[in-house]
Amino acid sequence: MDDSQIRVLGKIDLDAINNNARARLSKPEYGRFRLLSMSVSFGNSDAVSFDFAINVDKFEPNYRYFSLLIGNNGVGKSSLLHEIVEFFVDAYEGVYTRTKNFVNIRSITYEQGDEIFRIEGYDSGFAYYINDVKVEKRDISIPLVIATTAGMFDKFPIKKKPQKDKNTGIIKEDRYDVPFYKYVGPKVNNNMFMSKTNLMLQHLSGMNTIRHRRQLTKIAKLLDFIGYDAKLSIKYKAKDIKETGKNSKLDDLPVELRNLLKKMPATRFQEEKIMFRSSTLQEVRSMHLAELCELRQRGLLSSLRCSFYRDNKIVDCNNLSSGEFNMLSIVMSVVLSAEDYNTLILLDEPEISQHPNWQRDMIGNLDTALEDYNCHFLIATHSHLLVSNLPLNRSSVIHMNKIGNLVFQKSIEANTYGWSPEEVLLKVFEMTTDRNRYLAEMVGLFIKQISEDSISLENANKEIAFLNKVSEGLSDVDPLKKVILAITEEFDKNG
């Protein structure tokens, strides 16, 4: 055969090779990432220890962990998530700035691979430890922190563009412009809320740097779940640069954006289509989605439309229901932002606008979407359906309670998977519903233990305190309320 001739023997699926390589790295010997504990002071109170440690089998193949923060409104769940970001940013800079806040994290301990990292904050700075041995700041590996929410009043910090000092001309980087923090929620630099179209474009801009074809497949499965076709289109039209003239919006435009803008015909729409099951990584990365997002933010696009499809019929992004968009936005943002290793994902009330069926499936969707990654989800929630669908042996629940300015926490020492709504409300949220059969069972068991003298006085007092607390939520017509009152009176009388 002539040297100039080439025989094609077959083709190589690079995505398959990457996926197989990644699968090998997921084996237990490569370790895991998980948040272990935090020490937090609230106001002037002594520090409270939050224990997120999950007892897992060392051969457990799934390296995704879930911890829920529950508690009444105003107890500080959202503030605690915010302060985790602040603590890591401070630790990265080496300057502790948070000592005067009501919620003040004093230390965070986490596991990466076979090593335990601990960072402690003091008025004078930070101390860093690996396996209880003090080390230098440069030796510490800070996890990737992704923060998002569907709520209007989230407290997560937002990265801002570098600002030039008017007096000195020195460009000052934003405090949150650090390599390990990503906010992917519905706010922009000025804290104004994005439209659905703008937020979706922001999520899609992350596709320019995705590394695995399976990330697109995950989004396809999510679209299947919410009832849409696995595709979308972006139609856009640039402003006429001639009409814009020497507008200040162009003055500081990077050369690559300026050149891209010049190539866009201002007289007609251009369209990009993403087929989540068939588009290649090369096709997606060549769509200039990040550049379109930047041009949109600078007001240099005269029009932008983002469309999904249902049974091949166009549905404008802005016409998705709140529940549909929130589910899509939260899971998509996490899928496109997560890295292979050591990711802490902070979610603030992801159940907002979700039908109970979708609240039930939220944890499962997140778990499936990141099944190839090592990460720990820390979620502030009021949803009992999230609690009852936590995966076995990979989850924990912490109940926060506030009395005056004092905040307390306790871990729920049980696997809550599969619990009914009544059981979760009673045993986890300590909230009663009339004719609650689980409360009736607890009362019956307590009476039996007293009659058989098989319960200690200490445990009996705890049981009485719990029954008194939950009975306050029962209506006066519920017979259980009268039974609990009679038990309490008799117990007090006889000591």
PEURPE-V290769 format. One record per residue. N is the residue number from 1. RES is the residue in one small letter. PHI is phi in whole degrees, -180 to 180 (999 if undefined). Layout:
n = (N,N)
res = (RES,RES)
phi = (PHI,PHI)
//
This chain:
n = (1,2,3,4,5,6,7,8,9,10,11,12,13,14,15,16,17,18,19,20,21,22,23,24,25,26,27,28,29,30,31,32,33,34,35,36,37,38,39,40,41,42,43,44,45,46,47,48,49,50,51,52,53,54,55,56,57,58,59,60,61,62,63,64,65,66,67,68,69,70,71,72,73,74,75,76,77,78,79,80,81,82,83,84,85,86,87,88,89,90,91,92,93,94,95,96,97,98,99,100,101,102,103,104,105,106,107,108,109,110,111,112,113,114,115,116,117,118,119,120,121,122,123,124,125,126,127,128,129,130,131,132,133,134,135,136,137,138,139,140,141,142,143,144,145,146,147,148,149,150,151,152,153,154,155,156,157,158,159,160,161,162,163,164,165,166,167,168,169,170,171,172,173,174,175,176,177,178,179,180,181,182,183,184,185,186,187,188,189,190,191,192,193,194,195,196,197,198,199,200,201,202,203,204,205,206,207,208,209,210,211,212,213,214,215,216,217,218,219,220,221,222,223,224,225,226,227,228,229,230,231,232,233,234,235,236,237,238,239,240,241,242,243,244,245,246,247,248,249,250,251,252,253,254,255,256,257,258,259,260,261,262,263,264,265,266,267,268,269,270,271,272,273,274,275,276,277,278,279,280,281,282,283,284,285,286,287,288,289,290,291,292,293,294,295,296,297,298,299,300,301,302,303,304,305,306,307,308,309,310,311,312,313,314,315,316,317,318,319,320,321,322,323,324,325,326,327,328,329,330,331,332,333,334,335,336,337,338,339,340,341,342,343,344,345,346,347,348,349,350,351,352,353,354,355,356,357,358,359,360,361,362,363,364,365,366,367,368,369,370,371,372,373,374,375,376,377,378,379,380,381,382,383,384,385,386,387,388,389,390,391,392,393,394,395,396,397,398,399,400,401,402,403,404,405,406,407,408,409,410,411,412,413,414,415,416,417,418,419,420,421,422,423,424,425,426,427,428,429,430,431,432,433,434,435,436,437,438,439,440,441,442,443,444,445,446,447,448,449,450,451,452,453,454,455,456,457,458,459,460,461,462,463,464,465,466,467,468,469,470,471,472,473,474,475,476,477,478,479,480,481,482,483,484,485,486,487,488,489,490,491,492,493,494,495)
res = (m,d,d,s,q,i,r,v,l,g,k,i,d,l,d,a,i,n,n,n,a,r,a,r,l,s,k,p,e,y,g,r,f,r,l,l,s,m,s,v,s,f,g,n,s,d,a,v,s,f,d,f,a,i,n,v,d,k,f,e,p,n,y,r,y,f,s,l,l,i,g,n,n,g,v,g,k,s,s,l,l,h,e,i,v,e,f,f,v,d,a,y,e,g,v,y,t,r,t,k,n,f,v,n,i,r,s,i,t,y,e,q,g,d,e,i,f,r,i,e,g,y,d,s,g,f,a,y,y,i,n,d,v,k,v,e,k,r,d,i,s,i,p,l,v,i,a,t,t,a,g,m,f,d,k,f,p,i,k,k,k,p,q,k,d,k,n,t,g,i,i,k,e,d,r,y,d,v,p,f,y,k,y,v,g,p,k,v,n,n,n,m,f,m,s,k,t,n,l,m,l,q,h,l,s,g,m,n,t,i,r,h,r,r,q,l,t,k,i,a,k,l,l,d,f,i,g,y,d,a,k,l,s,i,k,y,k,a,k,d,i,k,e,t,g,k,n,s,k,l,d,d,l,p,v,e,l,r,n,l,l,k,k,m,p,a,t,r,f,q,e,e,k,i,m,f,r,s,s,t,l,q,e,v,r,s,m,h,l,a,e,l,c,e,l,r,q,r,g,l,l,s,s,l,r,c,s,f,y,r,d,n,k,i,v,d,c,n,n,l,s,s,g,e,f,n,m,l,s,i,v,m,s,v,v,l,s,a,e,d,y,n,t,l,i,l,l,d,e,p,e,i,s,q,h,p,n,w,q,r,d,m,i,g,n,l,d,t,a,l,e,d,y,n,c,h,f,l,i,a,t,h,s,h,l,l,v,s,n,l,p,l,n,r,s,s,v,i,h,m,n,k,i,g,n,l,v,f,q,k,s,i,e,a,n,t,y,g,w,s,p,e,e,v,l,l,k,v,f,e,m,t,t,d,r,n,r,y,l,a,e,m,v,g,l,f,i,k,q,i,s,e,d,s,i,s,l,e,n,a,n,k,e,i,a,f,l,n,k,v,s,e,g,l,s,d,v,d,p,l,k,k,v,i,l,a,i,t,e,e,f,d,k,n,g)
phi = (999,-64,-61,-79,-89,-125,-102,-88,-90,165,-125,-106,-90,-65,-62,-64,-63,-61,-63,-66,-62,-66,-61,-63,-74,-86,-68,-53,-64,-93,81,-144,-122,-160,-75,-103,-163,-141,-111,-133,-107,-117,65,-98,-77,-66,-65,-107,-93,-106,-107,-102,-59,-117,-75,-120,-69,-64,-99,-60,-78,-94,-108,-122,-120,-129,-129,-107,-104,-123,151,-64,-60,86,-81,112,-64,-65,-63,-66,-62,-60,-70,-63,-61,-60,-63,-67,-65,-60,-63,-66,-83,83,-126,-87,-109,-105,-67,-99,-78,-66,-96,-135,-76,-98,-161,-134,-122,-147,-107,-132,62,-100,-117,-107,-101,-137,-120,-117,-105,-133,-55,-90,145,-130,-123,-123,-135,-127,53,69,-103,-68,-133,-83,-56,-64,-84,-84,-103,-90,-70,-67,-116,-111,-125,-156,-164,-110,-87,-82,-120,-65,-112,-71,-71,-122,-68,-115,-70,-55,-111,-92,-68,-64,-85,-98,77,-77,-84,-105,-72,-72,-55,-95,-85,-117,-73,-112,-119,-132,-100,-126,-90,-87,-116,-117,-54,-91,67,-80,-84,-78,-72,-59,-63,-65,-67,-64,-64,-62,-62,-65,-62,-71,-72,-64,-121,-65,-110,-129,-61,-65,-63,-69,-64,-61,-67,-60,-65,-66,-63,-57,-62,-88,93,-119,-69,-84,-159,-154,-133,-118,-111,-148,-143,-82,-73,-73,-61,-62,-69,-73,63,-95,-55,-62,-65,-95,-59,-106,-73,-57,-57,-65,-72,-62,-66,-64,-63,-66,-78,-82,-69,-80,-97,-148,-74,-114,-136,-120,-119,-114,-103,-65,-102,-127,-63,-84,-61,-62,-64,-67,-68,-90,-87,57,-67,-65,-67,-63,-62,-66,-65,-64,-64,-86,74,-104,-109,-79,-158,-149,-129,-116,-129,-103,-135,-129,53,67,-100,-68,-128,-60,-53,-70,-97,-65,-66,-59,-66,-61,-68,-65,-62,-64,-64,-65,-69,-62,-62,-70,-61,-83,-105,-69,-107,-64,-132,55,-120,-105,-112,-102,-121,-108,50,-68,-80,-57,71,-92,-61,-51,-61,-78,-59,-61,-96,-59,-61,-62,-64,-66,-63,-69,-63,-113,-65,-96,-121,-105,-156,-131,-90,-117,-124,-91,-151,-115,-93,-70,-73,-66,-63,-79,-121,-70,-67,-64,65,-135,-149,-150,-130,-120,-98,-97,-136,-127,-125,65,-100,-96,-113,-121,-143,-145,-85,-85,-89,-163,-83,-93,-60,85,-66,-76,-55,-62,-68,-65,-60,-78,-85,-105,-85,55,-119,-101,-124,-59,60,-76,-70,-71,-68,-61,-64,-63,-64,-62,-65,-65,-62,-64,-64,-68,-65,-93,54,-110,-129,-74,-63,-62,-69,-65,-64,-64,-65,-63,-61,-65,-63,-62,-66,-73,-68,-63,-87,-85,-75,-65,-87,-76,-57,-61,-64,-69,-63,-64,-62,-64,-63,-62,-64,-67,-66,-65,-70,-99,67)
//
